[in-house]
Amino acid sequence: MKLSRKNGLRASAIGALVVSGALVLSACGSDDNTETPAKEGGKTTTSAAASNISCEGAKGKLLAAGSSAQRNAMDLWVKNFQAACEGVEINYQGIGSGGGITKFNQGQVAFAGSDSALKDEEVAESKKICKGGTGVNLPMVGGPIAIGYKLEGVDNLVLDASTIAKIFDNKITKWNDPAITKLNPGAKLPDSNIQAFHRSDESGTTQNLGKYLSTAAPADWKHDPKSKSWPAEGGQAANGSSGVATAVKDVEGSISYMELSYAAANKSSTVSIATGASAPVAATSENASKAIAAAKVKGTGNDLALSLDYKTKAEGAYPIVLVTYEIACDKGNKAETLSTLKAFLTYTASEEGQKVLTDAGYAPIPAEIAAKVRAIVPTLS
């Protein structure tokens, strides 16, 4: 069981490690992803992955910022798009959802990535930048929020919503707490302190974890589920998904929440969730897809904000999921970047663009929703 647990994690993530290589690791460092496409004989060469990308109208530099959850996916998309479209530079800064929305509403970026849909006040603010229009949520990336941990000799840890809530709320502080022991019969849980890490920056990942805990364990998580800032006391803080992932990699007895791609890149063990289904559910792209497939569109018009079911007990459905939106103006985009924006988002929403997500530890957007995104992108103006 010990070996199969680690092999399961590695199998779900091997594409991310092989395909992106150093690119995945770079997500933990600089936000500069202005990689220059390789050239051969004076012409830009294209990879097989980039062969069907349309560069119609794409030119110059496109700035974007936001969710660090989608950073590894964005790196792959940017690499492929720049390889296909000579002279185009896409610069995405993974500064967190809150920072991305701020930059978008200040007119500093062409689009923002956010792990939660725009709030009403953020929509109102966007109308100042989107002349004659408004900011809209376009779902582009799905995936599990993995609970990564480092605990010697324990590679198949099971937790439920209640224990996760109590751990991050500093109510459970020892690894051999009776609540954890009950969920892990036979496991050699040490009598040592739990080192819980949370995000120090405003994060849609934090918000989605809060939504899950407040929905699935309301008696144990009484904090504001809409908060992008960490709401509980105690614990230790680290910046960005890469920060908490590195902390878990380095600190014995640690636990935190992060996107699966970050856990995979650091070869961290991840928690299986006891949801009430017949067996605990592991954090995999496939299992996240089962949960995201049940999402409902709650937005109107060109806005495709989704409502997720965090209380799902469906067999094999991993409940702690997020959807990252690309936020752009439906009308009023800057003329000098509009064509590049549309070309890039057309690629990311395409079947080809979505196919690269699974190997990178993400979940493609359900086909019905992806089709709606593909219909909206060409209408941006």
BAPA-76043 format. One record per atom (N, C-alpha, C): residue in three letters; x, y, z. Coordinates in steps of 0.05 Angstrom, whole numbers, plus 32768, in hexadecimal, padded with zeros to 4 digits. Example, Ala and Ser with C-alpha at 12.3 -4.5 7.8 and 13.67 -1.06 7.14 Angstrom:
! residues 2
ala81087F8E809C
ala80F67FA6809C
ala81087FBE809C
ser81017FD3808E
ser81117FEB808F
ser81028001809D
END
This chain:
! residues 381
met80117FE88000
met800080008000
met801180198000
lys80278017800E
lys8039802D8010
lys804580347FF5
leu804C801F7FE6
leu805880247FCB
leu8042802D7FB8
ser802A80217FB9
ser801680287FA6
ser800D80457FAA
arg800D804F7FC3
arg8005806B7FC8
arg8018807E7FB9
lys803280797FBD
lys8045808B7FB0
lys804480887F92
asn8041806F7F88
asn8040806B7F6C
asn802780787F60
gly801180787F6F
gly7FF980857F65
gly7FFE80A37F61
leu800B80B07F74
leu801180CC7F72
leu802380D27F5B
arg803880C07F58
arg804B80C57F42
arg803E80C17F27
ala802D80AD7F25
ala802080A87F0C
ala800E80BF7F03
ser800080CB7F17
ser7FEF80E27F10
ser7FFE80FA7F07
ala801880FB7F0E
ala802781147F0A
ala803E81107EF7
ile804380F87EEC
ile805B80F47EDD
ile805C81057EC4
gly8045810B7EB9
gly8045811D7EA1
gly805081387EA8
ala804881427EBF
ala8052815D7EC7
ala8070815D7ECA
leu807B81477ED4
leu809881477ED9
leu80A781437EBF
val809C81337EAC
val80AA812D7E94
val80A681437E7F
val808D814C7E7C
val8087815F7E67
val8092817A7E6E
ser808E81837E87
ser8096819E7E8D
ser80B281A07E99
gly80BC818A7EA4
gly80D8818A7EAF
gly80DE81A27EBF
ala80F381B17EB6
ala80FC81C87EC5
ala80E781DE7EC6
leu80D481DC7EB3
leu80BF81F17EB2
leu80AE81F07ECB
val80A781D77ED4
val809781D57EEC
val80A781E07F04
leu80C181DA7F05
leu80D181E47F1B
leu80D382027F1A
ser80D3820E7F02
ser80D5822B7F00
ser80BD82397F0C
ala80A7822A7F0F
ala808F82377F1B
ala8094823E7F38
cys80A882327F44
cys80AE82387F60
cys80C082507F62
gly80C8825C7F4B
gly80DB82727F4C
gly80D0828A7F3E
ser80DF82937F29
ser80D882AB7F1B
ser80BD82AA7F0E
asp80B082C17F0C
asp809782C27EFD
asp809B82C97EE0
asp80B482CC7ED8
asp80BB82D37EBC
asp80BA82BA7EAC
asn80A682B67E9B
asn80A5829F7E8A
asn80A682A77E6C
thr80B682BB7E66
thr80B882C67E4B
thr80CD82B67E3C
glu80C8829C7E39
glu80DA828A7E2C
glu80DA82907E0E
thr80F182917E01
thr80F382967DE5
thr80F1827C7DD6
pro80DF82797DC2
pro80DD82607DB3
pro80F782597DA5
ala80FC823F7DA3
ala811482367D95
ala8111823C7D77
lys812782417D6A
lys812782477D4E
lys813982347D3F
glu8131822E7D26
glu8140821C7D16
glu814082277CF9
gly8157822D7CEF
gly815882387CD4
gly814B82537CD1
gly814B82627CE7
gly813F827D7CE6
gly8121827D7CEB
lys811582667CEE
lys80F882647CF2
lys80F282587D0E
thr80DC82617D19
thr80D482577D33
thr80CB823A7D30
thr80D682287D40
thr80CD820C7D3F
thr80B582087D51
thr80A581F57D4B
thr808D81F07D5B
thr808D81D37D64
ser808481CE7D7C
ser808281B37D86
ser806881A77D7C
ala8066818C7D7E
ala804E817F7D76
ala8036818A7D86
ala803B81907D9F
ala8025819A7DB0
ala801B81B57DA7
ala802C81C47D99
ala802581DF7D90
ala801C81E07D73
ser801C81C97D65
ser801881C97D49
ser7FFD81D37D3F
asn7FE881D17D4F
asn7FCD81D97D47
asn7FC481F47D53
ile7FD782027D5F
ile7FD0821C7D6C
ile7FCD82317D56
ser7FB682407D58
ser7FB282567D46
ser7FBD82707D52
cys7FCE827D7D43
cys7FDA82967D4D
cys7FCD82AF7D40
glu7FB582AC7D36
glu7FA882C17D28
glu7FA782DB7D38
gly7FB582EF7D2D
gly7FB5830A7D39
gly7FC8830D7D51
ala7FD382F77D5B
ala7FE482F87D73
ala7FFE83067D6D
lys800583197D7F
lys801E83287D7B
lys802683357D95
gly8040833B7D98
gly8049834B7DAE
gly8047833C7DC9
lys8044834C7DDE
lys804683427DF9
lys802B83437E07
leu8024832E7E15
leu800B832C7E24
leu801183277E41
leu800883397E53
leu800D83377E6F
leu7FF4832B7E7D
ala7FF983197E90
ala7FE4830D7EA0
ala7FEF83067EBB
ala7FDD83037ECF
ala7FE682FD7EEA
ala7FD082F07EFA
gly7FD782E27F0F
gly7FC382D87F21
gly7FCA82BD7F2D
ser7FB682AB7F2D
ser7FB882917F3A
ser7FD382837F36
ser7FDF827B7F4D
ser7FF6826A7F4C
ser7FEE824D7F48
ala7FD582477F4E
ala7FCB822C7F4B
ala7FCE82227F2E
gln7FC982347F1B
gln7FCA822D7EFF
gln7FE582327EF2
arg7FF9823A7F03
arg801282437EF8
arg8020822D7EE7
asn802082147EF0
asn802D81FF7EE1
asn801F81FA7EC7
ala800481FC7EC7
ala7FF581F97EAE
ala7FFB82107E9B
met7FFB82287EA7
met800182407E97
met801C823F7E8A
asp803082357E98
asp804B82327E8D
asp804B82207E74
leu803C820A7E75
leu803A81F87E5E
leu802C82067E47
trp801682137E4D
trp800882217E38
trp801982377E2B
val802682467E3B
val8037825C7E30
val804D82517E1F
lys805A823C7E29
lys8070822F7E19
lys806682277DFE
asn804F82197DFD
asn8044820F7DE3
asn803C82267DD1
phe802E823A7DDD
phe802482507DCD
phe803B82617DC1
gln804F82667DD1
gln806682767DC7
gln807682677DB2
ala8076824C7DB5
ala8084823C7DA1
ala8076823E7D86
ala805B82407D87
ala804C82417D6E
ala804A825D7D62
cys804A82717D73
cys8045828C7D6A
cys805E829E7D6D
glu806C82A07D57
glu808682AF7D58
glu808282CC7D5F
gly809382D57D71
gly809382F27D79
gly807F82F87D8E
val806F82E57D98
val805C82EA7DAD
val806782E27DC8
glu806282F37DDC
glu806C82EE7DF7
glu805582F07E0A
ile805082D97E18
ile803C82D97E2D
ile804A82D87E48
asn804582EC7E59
asn805282EE7E73
asn803D82EB7E88
tyr803C82D47E96
tyr802982CF7EAB
tyr803782CE7EC6
gln802E82DF7ED8
gln803982E07EF3
gln802782D17F07
gly803182BC7F13
gly802182AD7F26
gly802382B97F42
ile801482CF7F46
ile801682DF7F5F
ile7FFE82DA7F71
gly7FED82C77F6A
gly7FD582C27F7A
gly7FBC82CF7F6E
ser7FA582C37F73
ser7F8C82CC7F67
ser7F8682E97F6E
gly7F8982F07F88
gly7F83830B7F91
gly7F9483207F83
gly7FAE831A7F81
gly7FC0832D7F73
gly7FB9832F7F55
gly7FB183197F49
gly7FAA831A7F2D
gly7F91832A7F27
ile7F7D83277F38
ile7F6483377F34
ile7F6A83557F39
thr7F7B835B7F4C
thr7F8283777F51
thr7F9083837F38
lys7FA383747F2D
lys7FB1837E7F15
lys7F9D83817EFE
phe7F8B836E7EFB
phe7F77836F7EE5
phe7F6683887EE8
asn7F5B838C7F00
asn7F4983A37F04
asn7F5883BE7F05
gln7F7283BD7F05
gln7F8283D67F02
gln7F8C83D97EE5
gly7F8483C77ED3
gly7F8B83C97EB7
gly7FA883C27EB1
gln7FB583B37EC3
gln7FD283AD7EBF
gln7FD683947EB0
val7FC283837EAD
val7FC583697E9F
val7FAD83657E8D
ala7FB183557E78
ala7F9C834F7E65
ala7F87833B7E70
phe7F9183297E80
phe7F7E83177E8E
phe7F8B830E7EA8
ala7F7983057EBA
ala7F8282FB7ED4
ala7F7982DE7ED8
gly7F8982CF7EE7
gly7F8282B47EEE
gly7F7882B47F0B
ser7F6182A97F10
ser7F5682A97F2C
ser7F49828E7F32
asp7F4F82837F4A
asp7F43826A7F52
asp7F28826D7F5E
ser7F1D82847F5C
ser7F0182897F64
ser7EF6829E7F52
ala7EDC829D7F4E
ala7ECF82B07F3C
ala7ED082CC7F48
leu7ECE82E07F37
leu7ECD82FC7F41
leu7EB683017F54
lys7EBC830F7F6A
lys7EA783187F7C
lys7E97832F7F6F
asp7E7F83357F7A
asp7E6F834A7F6E
asp7E7E83657F6D
glu7E8C836B7F83
glu7E9B83857F83
glu7EB283857F6F
glu7EBE836E7F6A
glu7ED3836C7F56
glu7EC8836F7F3A
val7EB083647F35
val7EA383677F1C
val7E9D83857F17
ala7E9383927F2B
ala7E8D83AF7F29
ala7EA783BF7F23
glu7EBC83B87F30
glu7ED683C57F2C
glu7EE083C17F0F
ser7EDC83A97F05
ser7EE683A27EEA
ser7ED983B47ED4
lys7EC283BE7ED9
lys7EB483CE7EC5
lys7EC383E87EBF
lys7ED483F17ED2
lys7EE484097ECD
lys7EFA84047EB9
ile7F0383EB7EB7
ile7F1883E37EA4
ile7F0C83D97E8A
cys7EF783C97E8D
cys7EEA83BD7E75
cys7ED683D17E6B
lys7EDE83E47E5B
lys7ECD83FA7E51
lys7EB683EE7E41
gly7E9D83F27E4C
gly7E8683E87E3F
gly7E8083CB7E44
gly7E9183BF7E55
gly7E8E83A27E5B
gly7E93839C7E78
thr7E9A83847E7D
thr7EA0837B7E99
thr7EB383637E99
gly7EBF835E7EAF
gly7ED083477EB2
gly7EBF832D7EB3
val7EC783197EA5
val7EB882FF7EA5
val7ECB82E97EAD
asn7EBF82D47EB9
asn7ECD82BD7EC3
asn7ECC82A67EAE
leu7EE3829F7EA3
leu7EE5828A7E90
leu7EF482727E9B
pro7EE6825C7EA4
pro7EF382467EB0
pro7F0782397E9C
met7F1F82347EA5
met7F34822A7E93
met7F4382127E9E
val7F4782117EB8
val7F5781FC7EC5
val7F4881F17EDD
gly7F4781D77EDF
gly7F3C81CA7EF6
gly7F5181B97F04
gly7F4C81B07F1C
gly7F5F819F7F29
gly7F5A819B7F46
pro7F6781877F52
pro7F6481827F6F
pro7F7681947F7F
ile7F6C819D7F96
ile7F7D81A97FAA
ile7F8781927FBC
ala7FA0818B7FB8
ala7FAB81757FC7
ala7FB2817E7FE4
ile7FAF816C7FF7
ile7FB981718012
ile7FD381628013
gly7FE981708010
gly800381648010
gly800E8162802C
tyr801E814E8032
tyr8029814B804C
tyr8044813C804B
lys8053813E8061
lys806C812F8064
lys806D8122807F
leu806B8108807F
leu806A80F98098
leu807780DE8094
glu808F80DB809F
glu809F80C3809A
glu809080AA80A1
gly80908097808F
gly8083807E8093
gly8065807D808E
val805980948087
val803C80958082
val803880A08066
asp8031808E8053
asp802F80978037
asp80138094802D
asn8000808C803D
asn7FE480898034
asn7FD180948048
leu7FD580AE804F
leu7FC580BB8064
leu7FA980C1805A
val7F9580BB806B
val7F7980C18065
val7F6F80D5807A
leu7F6280EA8070
leu7F5580FE8082
leu7F3981038077
asp7F28810F8087
asp7F0E8118807E
asp7F0C81368082
ala7EF68141807A
ala7EF3815E807B
ala7EF681698098
ser7EEB815A80AB
ser7EEC816380C7
ser7F09816480D1
thr7F19814F80CC
thr7F34814F80D6
thr7F45816480C8
ile7F41816780AE
ile7F50817C809F
ile7F4A819780AB
ala7F30819D80B0
ala7F2881B680BC
ala7F3581BB80D7
lys7F3581A680E7
lys7F4181A98102
lys7F5F81AC8101
ile7F6C819F80EF
ile7F8981A280EC
ile7F9081BF80E4
phe7F8281C980D0
phe7F8981E480C7
phe7F7E81FA80DA
asp7F6C81F280EB
asp7F62820580FF
asp7F708202811A
asn7F8581F2811A
asn7F9681EF8132
asn7F8781E18149
lys7F7381D18142
lys7F6481C28156
lys7F6F81A68159
ile7F7B819B8144
ile7F8981828145
ile7FA781898140
thr7FB881828153
thr7FD3818C8152
thr7FE881758152
lys7FDF815C8157
lys7FF181458158
lys7FE981318142
trp7FFE81258136
trp7FF881128120
trp7FEA80F8812A
asn7FEE80F28143
asn7FE080DA814D
asn7FC680E0815C
asp7FBA80F78156
asp7FA080FF8161
asp7F8C80E8815B
pro7F7A80E3816E
pro7F6780CD816A
pro7F5780CF8150
ala7F5080E78148
ala7F4080EB8130
ala7F4F80E18117
ile7F6A80E78116
ile7F7A80DE8100
ile7F7F80C08102
thr7F8480B6811A
thr7F89809A811E
thr7F7180898115
lys7F598092811B
lys7F4180838114
lys7F3F808080F5
leu7F47809480E7
leu7F46809380C9
leu7F5C808480BD
asn7F71807D80CD
asn7F88807080C2
asn7F91805880D3
pro7F7F804480D6
pro7F86802D80E7
pro7F9E801F80DC
gly7FB0801980EE
gly7FC9800A80E7
gly7FE0801C80DF
ala7FDB803680DA
ala7FF0804980D3
ala8001805080EB
lys801B805380E7
lys802D805A80FD
lys802F807980FF
leu801B8084810C
leu801980A1810F
leu802A80AB8127
pro803C80BD8122
pro804E80C68138
pro804180D9814C
asp804B80D98164
asp804280EC8179
asp805281058176
ser804E8113815F
ser805D812B8159
ser804A81418150
asn8053815A8151
asn80428171814A
asn803E8172812C
ile8026817A8125
ile801F817F8109
ile8029819B8101
gln8038819D80EC
gln804181B780E2
gln803081BF80CA
ala801B81CF80D0
ala800881D780BB
ala801081F180AE
phe801181F18094
phe801882098084
phe800082128074
his7FFE822D8072
his7FE982398061
his7FF5824F8050
arg7FE58258803D
arg7FEE826E802B
arg7FEF8289803A
ser800582988035
ser800782B38040
ser7FFB82C8802E
asp7FF882C18014
asp7FED82D48001
asp7FCF82CF7FFD
glu7FC182E37FF1
glu7FA582DF7FEB
glu7FA382C97FD5
ser7F9382B57FD9
ser7F93829E7FC8
ser7F7882927FC4
gly7F71828D7FAA
gly7F59827F7FA4
gly7F5A82627FAD
thr7F7282577FB0
thr7F75823C7FBB
thr7F6C823B7FD8
thr7F74824F7FE7
thr7F6B82528003
thr7F4D82548004
gln7F4282647FF2
gln7F2582687FF2
gln7F16824E7FEC
asn7F2082407FD8
asn7F1382277FD1
asn7F1582127FE7
leu7F2C82117FF4
leu7F2E81FF800B
leu7F1A82078021
gly7F1882218026
gly7F04822B803A
gly7EE882248032
lys7EE182268019
lys7EC6821E8010
lys7EC182018015
tyr7ED581F0800F
tyr7ED281D48014
tyr7ECD81CE8031
leu7EDF81D98042
leu7EDD81D3805F
leu7EC381DE806B
ser7EBB81F68063
ser7EA38201806F
ser7E8A81F38065
thr7E8C81E6804E
thr7E7581D78043
thr7E7481BA804E
ala7E8C81AD804D
ala7E8D81918055
ala7E90818D8073
ala7E9A81A18081
ala7E9E819F809E
ala7E9781B980AC
pro7E7E81C180A9
pro7E7681DC80B3
pro7E7981DF80D2
ala7E7781C980E1
ala7E7981CB80FE
ala7E9681CF8106
asp7EA981C980F5
asp7EC581CA80FC
asp7ED481E180EE
trp7EC881ED80DA
trp7ED5820380CC
trp7EC1821A80CA
lys7EC4822D80DC
lys7EB0824380DE
lys7EBB825D80D3
his7ED0825C80C3
his7EDC827480B8
his7ECD827C809E
asp7ED282958095
asp7EC5829F807D
asp7ECF828F8065
pro7EBD82818057
pro7EC482718040
pro7ECB82818028
lys7EC5829B8028
lys7ECB82AC8011
lys7EE682BA8013
ser7EF482B68029
ser7F0D82C4802D
ser7F2482B7801D
lys7F3282C8800E
lys7F4A82BF8000
lys7F6382C18012
ser7F6182CE8028
ser7F7682CF803C
ser7F7282BA8050
trp7F8882AE805B
trp7F858299806E
trp7F7682A38087
pro7F5F8296808E
pro7F4E82A280A3
pro7F53829780C0
ala7F62828180C2
ala7F65827480DC
ala7F7E827D80EA
glu7F7F82798105
glu7F9782808114
glu7FA982678115
gly7FC3826D811B
gly7FD68257811D
gly7FE1824F8103
gly7FF2823B8103
gly7FFE823180EB
gly8015824280E2
gln8021823B80CC
gln8037824A80C0
gln8030825180A3
ala803B8268809A
ala803382738080
ala804A8271806C
ala8043826D8053
ala8056826D803D
ala804982798025
asn805982868014
asn804D82957FFD
asn804A82837FE5
gly803182847FDA
gly802C82767FC1
gly802A82587FC3
ser8020824B7FAE
ser801F822E7FAE
ser803A82227FB0
ser804E822E7FA3
ser806982247FA4
ser807482257FC0
gly806D823A7FCF
gly8077823E7FEA
gly806D82297FFD
val805382237FFC
val8049820E800F
val805281F38006
ala805581EE7FEC
ala805E81D47FE2
ala807B81CF7FEB
thr808C81E47FEA
thr80A781E17FF2
thr80A981DC8010
ala809881E98020
ala809781E5803D
ala809181C88044
val807D81BD8036
val807681A1803B
val808D818E8033
lys809A8195801E
lys80B081848015
lys80C781848029
asp80CB819B8036
asp80E3819E8047
asp80DE81988065
val80C58199806E
val80C08198808B
val80B2817E8093
glu80BF816E80A4
glu80B3815680AD
glu809B815C80BF
gly8085814D80BB
gly806D815180CB
gly805B816880C0
ser8061817180A8
ser80538188809C
ser803A817F808D
ile802881928089
ile8010818D8078
ile800881A8806D
ser7FFE81A88055
ser7FF381C18049
ser7FE181BA8031
tyr7FD781CE8024
tyr7FC581CA800D
tyr7FD281D77FF5
met7FD081CA7FDE
met7FDC81D47FC6
met7FD081C57FAE
glu7FD581CF7F96
glu7FCC81C27F7E
glu7FDD81A97F7A
leu7FD181947F6E
leu7FDE817B7F6B
leu7FF8817D7F5D
ser7FFA818F7F49
ser801381917F3A
ser802B81997F4B
tyr802681A97F60
tyr803B81B17F72
tyr8043819A7F85
ala8030818A7F8E
ala803681737F9E
ala8046815F7F8E
ala803E815B7F75
ala804B81487F63
ala806881517F5D
ala806C816A7F58
ala808681747F52
ala809981717F69
asn808F81727F81
asn809F816F7F99
asn809E81527FA4
lys809181407F96
lys808F81247F9E
lys808481207FBA
ser807081317FC0
ser806481317FDB
ser804D811D7FDC
ser804981107FF3
ser803280FF7FF7
ser801981107FF9
thr800381067FF2
thr7FEA81157FF3
thr7FD481048002
val7FC28112800F
val7FAD8106801F
val7F9780FC800D
ser7F8C80E48014
ser7F7380DB8008
ser7F5C80E4801B
ile7F4680EC800E
ile7F3080F8801E
ile7F1980E38022
ala7F1180DF803B
ala7EFA80CF8041
ala7EE180E1803E
thr7ED280DC8029
thr7EBC80EE8022
thr7EA180E2802A
gly7EA080C88031
gly7E8780BB8035
gly7E8280A7801F
ala7E9380A8800A
ala7E9280937FF5
ala7E9D80798000
ser7E9C80647FF1
ser7EA4804A7FFB
ser7EC280488001
ala7ED280597FF5
ala7EEF80597FFA
ala7EF980767FFA
pro7F0F807C8009
pro7F1B80968008
pro7F24809D7FEC
val7F2380B67FE5
val7F2880BF7FC9
val7F4380CE7FC8
ala7F5480C57FB6
ala7F6F80D17FB3
ala7F6D80EB7FA2
ala7F8080FC7FA6
ala7F8281157F96
ala7F8F810F7F7B
thr7F7E810A7F67
thr7F8881067F4B
thr7F7881177F38
ser7F83811B7F21
ser7F74812B7F0C
ser7F5A811E7F05
glu7F5A81047F02
glu7F4280F57EFB
glu7F2D80F87F10
asn7F3480F57F2A
asn7F2180F77F3F
asn7F1681137F42
ala7F2781287F3D
ala7F1E81437F3E
ala7F0A81497F27
ser7F0F813D7F10
ser7EFD81417EF9
ser7EE181377EFF
lys7EDF81217F0F
lys7EC581167F16
lys7EB5812A7F27
ala7EC381397F38
ala7EB5814D7F48
ala7EAF81667F38
ile7EC2816F7F27
ile7EBD81877F18
ile7EA781837F03
ala7EA4816A7EF9
ala7E8F81657EE5
ala7E73816B7EEF
ala7E70816B7F0A
ala7E5681717F15
ala7E51818F7F19
ala7E6581A07F12
ala7E6281BD7F16
ala7E4C81C87F05
lys7E3F81DD7F10
lys7E2A81EB7F01
lys7E3282087EFB
val7E2B82127EE4
val7E31822E7EDD
val7E1D823F7EED
lys7E2882527EFD
lys7E1782647F0C
lys7E1982807F00
gly7E2C82857EEF
gly7E2F829F7EE2
gly7E1982A37ECC
thr7E1782BB7EC3
thr7E0382C17EAE
thr7E1182CE7E96
gly7E0582CB7E7F
gly7E1082D67E66
gly7E2B82CA7E60
asn7E3F82DA7E5C
asn7E5A82D07E55
asn7E6A82C97E6E
asp7E5F82CC7E85
asp7E6C82C57E9E
asp7E6782A87EA5
leu7E7C82987EA8
leu7E79827B7EAC
leu7E8282727EC8
ala7E7D82837EDC
ala7E84827B7EF7
ala7E7582627EFF
leu7E8282507F0D
leu7E7782357F13
leu7E7182327F31
ser7E5F82207F36
ser7E5882187F51
ser7E6181FB7F55
leu7E7481F67F68
leu7E7F81DB7F6C
leu7E7181CD7F84
asp7E7081B37F82
asp7E6481A37F98
asp7E7A81987FAA
tyr7E8081A67FC0
tyr7E95819E7FD2
tyr7E8D81877FE4
lys7E7381817FE5
lys7E69816C7FF7
lys7E6581517FE8
thr7E6E814F7FD0
thr7E6A81377FC0
thr7E73811E7FCF
lys7E6381097FCC
lys7E6A80EF7FD7
lys7E6B80DA7FC0
ala7E6B80E57FA8
ala7E6C80D37F90
ala7E8580C27F91
glu7E8380A97F88
glu7E9A80977F88
glu7EB180A27F77
gly7EC880A47F84
gly7EE080AD7F75
gly7EE180CA7F6F
ala7ECF80DA7F7A
ala7ECF80F77F76
ala7EDF81057F8C
tyr7EF581127F85
tyr7F0681207F98
tyr7EF9813C7F9E
pro7EF281427FB7
pro7EE181597FBC
pro7EEF81747FBE
ile7F0981747FC3
ile7F17818E7FC7
ile7F2281977FAC
val7F1281A57F9D
val7F1A81AC7F82
val7F1881CB7F7E
leu7F2581D47F6A
leu7F2281F07F62
leu7F2181F27F44
val7F1582077F3B
val7F15820E7F1F
val7F22822A7F1C
thr7F36822B7F0B
thr7F4382457F07
thr7F3682527EEE
tyr7F2F826C7EF2
tyr7F23827B7EDC
tyr7F38828E7ED0
glu7F3682927EB6
glu7F4482A87EA9
glu7F2F82BF7EA8
ile7F3682D57EB4
ile7F2482EC7EB5
ile7F2C83017EA1
ala7F1A83077E8F
ala7F1F831B7E7A
ala7F06832C7E76
cys7F0A83427E68
cys7EF383537E62
cys7EE383477E4B
asp7EC883467E4E
asp7EB8833D7E37
asp7EB883527E21
lys7EB9836C7E2A
lys7EBC83827E17
lys7ECF83967E24
gly7EDC83A67E13
gly7EEE83BB7E1D
gly7F0B83B27E22
asn7F13839B7E16
asn7F2F83937E18
asn7F4083A67E08
lys7F5983A97E10
lys7F6C83BA7E01
lys7F7183B07DE5
ala7F6E83C27DD2
ala7F7083BA7DB6
ala7F8B83AD7DAF
glu7FA183B77DBC
glu7FBB83AE7DB4
glu7FC183917DBE
thr7FB183877DD1
thr7FB6836C7DDB
thr7F9E83597DD6
leu7F8883637DCB
leu7F7083537DC8
leu7F74833A7DB7
ser7F81833D7DA0
ser7F8583267D8E
ser7F9683107D9C
thr7FAB83197DAA
thr7FBC83057DB7
thr7FAD82F87DCE
leu7F9D83077DDD
leu7F8D82FC7DF3
leu7F7A82E77DE8
lys7F6C82ED7DD2
lys7F5982DA7DC7
lys7F6782C17DBC
ala7F7E82C57DAF
ala7F8C82AE7DA4
ala7F96829B7DBA
phe7FA182A77DD0
phe7FAC82977DE5
phe7F9582887DF4
leu7F8082967DFB
leu7F6A82897E09
leu7F5C82747DF8
thr7F5B82797DDD
thr7F5082657DCB
thr7F60824B7DCD
tyr7F7B824E7DCF
tyr7F8C82367DD1
tyr7F8782297DEC
thr7F8882387E02
thr7F86822B7E1D
thr7F6B821D7E20
ala7F5682277E14
ala7F3B821B7E16
ala7F3782047E02
ser7F4982027DEF
ser7F4681EE7DDA
ser7F4A81D27DE4
glu7F4181BE7DD5
glu7F4581A27DDD
glu7F63819D7DE1
glu7F7381A87DCF
glu7F9081A47DD0
glu7F9B81B17DEA
gly7F9381C97DF0
gly7F9C81D67E08
gly7F9481C87E21
gln7F7C81BD7E21
gln7F7181B07E39
gln7F7F81947E3D
lys7F8881887E27
lys7F94816D7E29
lys7FAE816E7E39
val7FBC81847E39
val7FD681847E47
val7FD281867E66
leu7FB9818B7E6F
leu7FB5818F7E8B
leu7FB781767E9C
thr7FAC81607E92
thr7FAC81477EA2
thr7FC8813E7EA9
asp7FDA813E7E96
asp7FF681367E9B
asp800481497EAE
ala7FFA81617EB1
ala800681747EC3
ala7FF981757EDE
gly7FE881617EE4
gly7FDB81607EFE
gly7FC281707F01
tyr7FB7817A7EEB
tyr7F9E818A7EEC
tyr7F87817A7EE0
ala7F7081857EE1
ala7F5881787ED5
ala7F4D818A7EBF
pro7F4981807EA7
pro7F3D81907E92
pro7F2181997E9A
ile7F1981B07E90
ile7EFE81B97E95
ile7EEA81A77E87
pro7ED381A07E94
pro7EC0818E7E87
pro7EB881987E6B
ala7EB481857E59
ala7EB0818C7E3C
ala7E9A81A07E37
glu7E84819D7E45
glu7E6D81AF7E41
glu7E7581CC7E48
ile7E8381CF7E5E
ile7E8B81EA7E67
ile7EA181F57E55
ala7EB481E47E4D
ala7ECA81EC7E3B
ala7EBF81F67E21
ala7EAA81E97E17
ala7E9D81F17DFE
ala7E92820E7E00
lys7E8782147E17
lys7E7C822F7E1B
lys7E9382447E1C
val7EA9823D7E28
val7EC0824F7E29
val7ECA82547E0C
arg7ECC823F7DFC
arg7ED582417DE1
arg7EC382537DD0
ala7EA982537DD7
ala7E9682647DC8
ala7E9982817DD0
ile7EA082877DE9
ile7EA182A27DF4
ile7EBB82B07DEB
val7ED282A27DEC
val7EEC82AF7DE7
val7EEC82BF7DCD
pro7EE382B47DB7
pro7EE482C47D9E
pro7ED382DD7D9E
thr7EC082DF7DB1
thr7EAE82F77DB2
thr7EBA830D7DC3
leu7ED083087DD1
leu7EDD831D7DE1
leu7EE483357DCF
ser7EDF834D7DD8
ser7EE483647DC7
ser7EEF837C7DD8
END
